[in-house]
Amino acid sequence: MTNEIEALWKLFQSLDIVWKRALKSKVLELAYPATSSMWPPPDIVKTKGGVKSNKDKVPKGYNVYHYPSYRENVNNEYSNSQGTKGI
């Protein structure tokens, strides 16, 4: 093992800082197998109880499956403008 350790040490000295950190973390994993570089999640993620939608947010007469035609748009605008004038 002495030859291999010396070879690793020579390799370590010739590397730049990024590769030195990577090699050091791998050697630490080999030397101390009980430790881990993984961390537990900070909080428990809630997967149940999603946000409830409010049906009052959808405008009256709105249908997601029906795209109104030009005539229907004109009729709606005309009926809305007639109702506000108070004839």
Backbone as a printed PyTorch tensor [residue, N CA C, xyz], in Angstrom:
tensor([[[  0.8340,  -1.2090,   0.0000],
         [  0.0000,   0.0000,   0.0000],
         [  0.8680,   1.2580,   0.0000]],

        [[  2.1210,   1.1360,   0.4300],
         [  2.9660,   2.3230,   0.5100],
         [  3.2020,   2.9330,  -0.8580]],

        [[  3.4270,   2.1190,  -1.8580],
         [  3.6330,   2.6280,  -3.2200],
         [  2.3860,   3.3430,  -3.7400]],

        [[  1.2260,   2.7780,  -3.4740],
         [ -0.0280,   3.3830,  -3.9370],
         [ -0.2940,   4.7040,  -3.2200]],

        [[ -0.0010,   4.7470,  -1.9410],
         [ -0.2140,   5.9900,  -1.1870],
         [  0.7360,   7.0760,  -1.6760]],

        [[  1.9790,   6.6980,  -1.9690],
         [  2.9300,   7.6750,  -2.5120],
         [  2.4940,   8.1610,  -3.8900]],

        [[  1.9480,   7.2680,  -4.7080],
         [  1.4570,   7.6520,  -6.0300],
         [  0.2700,   8.6140,  -5.8950]],

        [[ -0.6150,   8.3400,  -4.9540],
         [ -1.7380,   9.2610,  -4.7090],
         [ -1.2430,  10.6160,  -4.2230]],

        [[ -0.2280,  10.6160,  -3.3600],
         [  0.3010,  11.8730,  -2.8360],
         [  0.9400,  12.7020,  -3.9550]],

        [[  1.6930,  12.0530,  -4.8600],
         [  2.2920,  12.7650,  -5.9950],
         [  1.2050,  13.3130,  -6.9270]],

        [[  0.1840,  12.5140,  -7.1580],
         [ -0.9410,  12.9660,  -7.9850],
         [ -1.6320,  14.1490,  -7.3270]],

        [[ -1.8280,  14.0690,  -6.0370],
         [ -2.4920,  15.1460,  -5.3000],
         [ -1.7030,  16.4510,  -5.4130]],

        [[ -0.3930,  16.3860,  -5.3200],
         [  0.4360,  17.6000,  -5.3830],
         [  0.4450,  18.2140,  -6.7760]],

        [[  0.2110,  17.4220,  -7.8040],
         [  0.2600,  17.9560,  -9.1670],
         [ -1.0890,  18.5190,  -9.6400]],

        [[ -2.1430,  18.3010,  -8.8960],
         [ -3.4830,  18.7370,  -9.3220],
         [ -3.7590,  20.1810,  -8.9270]],

        [[ -4.7370,  20.7800,  -9.6280],
         [ -5.2000,  22.1130,  -9.2240],
         [ -6.1870,  21.9730,  -8.0690]],

        [[ -6.6710,  23.0940,  -7.5550],
         [ -7.4720,  23.1120,  -6.3230],
         [ -8.7870,  22.3260,  -6.4600]],

        [[ -9.4200,  22.4010,  -7.6280],
         [-10.7050,  21.7150,  -7.8160],
         [-10.5020,  20.1970,  -7.7570]],

        [[ -9.4890,  19.7020,  -8.4670],
         [ -9.2400,  18.2700,  -8.4720],
         [ -8.7000,  17.7870,  -7.1300]],

        [[ -7.9700,  18.6690,  -6.4310],
         [ -7.4960,  18.3030,  -5.0900],
         [ -8.6700,  18.0530,  -4.1530]],

        [[ -9.6750,  18.9130,  -4.2250],
         [-10.8570,  18.7420,  -3.3680],
         [-11.5910,  17.4450,  -3.7030]],

        [[-11.6960,  17.1480,  -5.0180],
         [-12.3920,  15.9310,  -5.4380],
         [-11.6410,  14.6940,  -4.9600]],

        [[-10.3150,  14.6950,  -5.1480],
         [ -9.5150,  13.5470,  -4.7170],
         [ -9.5510,  13.3870,  -3.2040]],

        [[ -9.5120,  14.5120,  -2.4910],
         [ -9.5460,  14.4530,  -1.0290],
         [-10.8740,  13.8640,  -0.5390]],

        [[-11.9800,  14.2440,  -1.1790],
         [-13.2720,  13.6990,  -0.7510],
         [-13.3490,  12.1980,  -1.0080]],

        [[-12.7680,  11.7360,  -2.1170],
         [-12.7650,  10.3000,  -2.4000],
         [-11.9000,   9.5350,  -1.3940]],

        [[-10.7450,  10.1070,  -1.0350],
         [ -9.8810,   9.4540,  -0.0560],
         [-10.5530,   9.4140,   1.3110]],

        [[-11.2600,  10.4810,   1.6610],
         [-11.9940,  10.4950,   2.9320],
         [-13.0860,   9.4350,   2.9630]],

        [[-13.7530,   9.2260,   1.8250],
         [-14.7750,   8.1750,   1.7610],
         [-14.1470,   6.8020,   1.9800]],

        [[-12.9390,   6.6000,   1.4390],
         [-12.2660,   5.3190,   1.6400],
         [-11.7540,   5.1620,   3.0670]],

        [[-11.2180,   6.2250,   3.6300],
         [-10.6180,   6.1440,   4.9580],
         [-11.6700,   6.0510,   6.0560]],

        [[-12.7780,   6.7630,   5.8790],
         [-13.8350,   6.8030,   6.9030],
         [-15.1690,   6.4030,   6.2620]],

        [[-15.4100,   5.1160,   6.0660],
         [-16.6400,   4.6890,   5.3840],
         [-17.9150,   4.9500,   6.1860]],

        [[-17.7910,   5.1420,   7.4950],
         [-18.9920,   5.3860,   8.3070],
         [-19.5340,   6.7900,   8.0720]],

        [[-18.6790,   7.7060,   7.6560],
         [-19.1410,   9.0730,   7.4050],
         [-19.6320,   9.1820,   5.9720]],

        [[-20.4550,  10.1870,   5.7410],
         [-21.0140,  10.3830,   4.4170],
         [-21.0330,  11.8700,   4.1010]],

        [[-20.9000,  12.1850,   2.8350],
         [-20.9630,  13.5900,   2.4250],
         [-22.4010,  14.0360,   2.1720]],

        [[-23.3390,  13.1050,   2.2940],
         [-24.7390,  13.4530,   2.0650],
         [-25.3440,  14.0510,   3.3290]],

        [[-26.2520,  15.0000,   3.1380],
         [-26.9380,  15.6620,   4.2410],
         [-28.4200,  15.3490,   4.1650]],

        [[-29.1130,  15.2870,   5.3120],
         [-30.5590,  15.0700,   5.2650],
         [-31.2530,  16.3220,   4.7470]],

        [[-32.4480,  16.1910,   4.2180],
         [-33.1760,  17.3670,   3.7510],
         [-33.4730,  18.3000,   4.9230]],

        [[-33.4970,  19.6270,   4.6720],
         [-33.6910,  20.5710,   5.7710],
         [-35.0650,  20.4650,   6.4290]],

        [[-36.1230,  20.2700,   5.6620],
         [-37.4750,  20.1760,   6.2000],
         [-38.1950,  19.0130,   5.5410]],

        [[-39.2160,  18.5280,   6.2210],
         [-40.0430,  17.4810,   5.6470],
         [-40.9670,  18.1350,   4.6170]],

        [[-40.9820,  17.5850,   3.4280],
         [-41.7910,  18.1310,   2.3510],
         [-43.2040,  17.5760,   2.4770]],

        [[-44.1850,  18.4730,   2.5070],
         [-45.5800,  18.0580,   2.5910],
         [-46.0630,  17.6870,   1.1920]],

        [[-46.5310,  16.4630,   1.0440],
         [-47.0180,  16.0170,  -0.2540],
         [-48.5290,  15.8930,  -0.2940]],

        [[-49.1810,  15.9380,   0.8460],
         [-50.6430,  15.8160,   0.8890],
         [-51.2460,  17.1540,   1.2750]],

        [[-52.5180,  17.2960,   1.0060],
         [-53.2230,  18.5110,   1.4000],
         [-52.8870,  19.6810,   0.4990]],

        [[-53.0730,  19.5020,  -0.7980],
         [-52.7770,  20.5620,  -1.7510],
         [-53.6890,  21.7610,  -1.5600]],

        [[-53.3720,  22.8220,  -2.2620],
         [-54.1400,  24.0580,  -2.1740],
         [-55.4910,  23.8370,  -2.8270]],

        [[-56.5480,  24.2070,  -2.1230],
         [-57.8980,  24.0540,  -2.6370],
         [-58.2060,  25.2050,  -3.5860]],

        [[-58.8150,  24.8810,  -4.7190],
         [-59.1840,  25.9290,  -5.6630],
         [-60.5530,  26.4930,  -5.2840]],

        [[-60.7220,  27.7570,  -5.5130],
         [-61.9690,  28.4310,  -5.2100],
         [-62.7730,  28.5450,  -6.4970]],

        [[-63.9610,  27.9580,  -6.5380],
         [-64.7580,  27.9660,  -7.7600],
         [-65.3180,  29.3490,  -8.0540]],

        [[-65.2940,  30.2510,  -7.0770],
         [-65.8070,  31.5980,  -7.3130],
         [-64.8460,  32.4260,  -8.1680]],

        [[-63.6420,  31.9930,  -8.3310],
         [-62.6660,  32.7340,  -9.1310],
         [-62.9740,  32.6580, -10.6180]],

        [[-63.6630,  31.6060, -11.0480],
         [-63.9900,  31.4430, -12.4590],
         [-65.1740,  32.3420, -12.7870]],

        [[-65.0830,  33.1690, -13.8420],
         [-66.2040,  34.0410, -14.2040],
         [-67.4460,  33.2290, -14.5770]],

        [[-68.6050,  33.8050, -14.3420],
         [-69.8600,  33.1400, -14.6400],
         [-70.0000,  32.9650, -16.1510]],

        [[-70.3860,  31.7890, -16.5650],
         [-70.5480,  31.5000, -17.9830],
         [-69.2450,  31.1290, -18.6700]],

        [[-68.1850,  30.9460, -17.9410],
         [-66.8860,  30.5880, -18.5180],
         [-66.7800,  29.0840, -18.6240]],

        [[-66.3720,  28.6070, -19.7740],
         [-66.2240,  27.1860, -19.9990],
         [-64.8550,  26.9460, -20.6300]],

        [[-64.0410,  26.1120, -20.0070],
         [-62.6980,  25.8760, -20.5140],
         [-62.7030,  25.0180, -21.7720]],

        [[-63.8000,  24.3210, -22.0470],
         [-63.8570,  23.4460, -23.1940],
         [-64.5030,  24.1130, -24.4090]],

        [[-64.9350,  25.3430, -24.2830],
         [-65.6240,  26.0140, -25.3830],
         [-64.9610,  27.3510, -25.6610]],

        [[-64.4470,  27.5230, -26.8610],
         [-63.8600,  28.7890, -27.2760],
         [-64.9450,  29.5810, -27.9890]],

        [[-65.3730,  30.7360, -27.4350],
         [-66.4900,  31.4680, -28.0330],
         [-66.1430,  32.0170, -29.4120]],

        [[-67.1490,  31.9920, -30.2980],
         [-66.9530,  32.5050, -31.6490],
         [-67.0440,  34.0330, -31.6300]],

        [[-66.7390,  34.6210, -32.7540],
         [-66.8060,  36.0780, -32.8800],
         [-68.2170,  36.5740, -32.6000]],

        [[-69.2370,  35.8570, -33.1240],
         [-70.6290,  36.2590, -32.9230],
         [-71.0000,  36.2320, -31.4460]],

        [[-70.5460,  35.1930, -30.7260],
         [-70.8520,  35.1150, -29.2960],
         [-70.1770,  36.2400, -28.5240]],

        [[-68.9580,  36.5960, -28.8930],
         [-68.2790,  37.7130, -28.2340],
         [-69.0170,  39.0200, -28.4670]],

        [[-69.4500,  39.2430, -29.7200],
         [-70.1820,  40.4800, -30.0430],
         [-71.5020,  40.4980, -29.2970]],

        [[-72.2180,  39.3780, -29.2560],
         [-73.4990,  39.3240, -28.5480],
         [-73.3180,  39.5960, -27.0520]],

        [[-72.2620,  39.0490, -26.4510],
         [-72.0130,  39.2900, -25.0310],
         [-71.7070,  40.7610, -24.7710]],

        [[-70.8820,  41.3590, -25.6160],
         [-70.5590,  42.7820, -25.4470],
         [-71.8020,  43.6480, -25.6480]],

        [[-72.6270,  43.3030, -26.6340],
         [-73.8330,  44.0730, -26.9060],
         [-74.8240,  43.9560, -25.7530]],

        [[-74.9920,  42.7480, -25.2250],
         [-75.9500,  42.5620, -24.1220],
         [-75.4250,  43.2570, -22.8500]],

        [[-74.1000,  43.2780, -22.6210],
         [-73.5450,  43.9500, -21.4650],
         [-73.7050,  45.4690, -21.5930]],

        [[-73.5310,  45.9900, -22.7930],
         [-73.6470,  47.4500, -22.9590],
         [-75.1050,  47.8850, -22.9010]],

        [[-76.0370,  47.0820, -23.3760],
         [-77.4500,  47.4140, -23.3030],
         [-77.9580,  47.3800, -21.8730]],

        [[-77.4530,  46.4490, -21.0880],
         [-77.9080,  46.3230, -19.7130],
         [-77.4210,  47.4640, -18.8410]],

        [[-76.3130,  48.0960, -19.1640],
         [-75.7720,  49.1800, -18.3350],
         [-76.3700,  50.5270, -18.6730]],

        [[-76.9740,  50.6570, -19.8570],
         [-77.5380,  51.9570, -20.2350],
         [-78.8670,  52.2250, -19.5280]],

        [[-79.5660,  51.1690, -19.1730],
         [-80.8370,  51.3380, -18.4420],
         [-81.9200,  51.9280, -19.3020]],

        [[-82.1360,  51.4060, -20.5010],
         [-83.1220,  51.9180, -21.4360],
         [-84.5000,  51.6330, -20.9720]]])
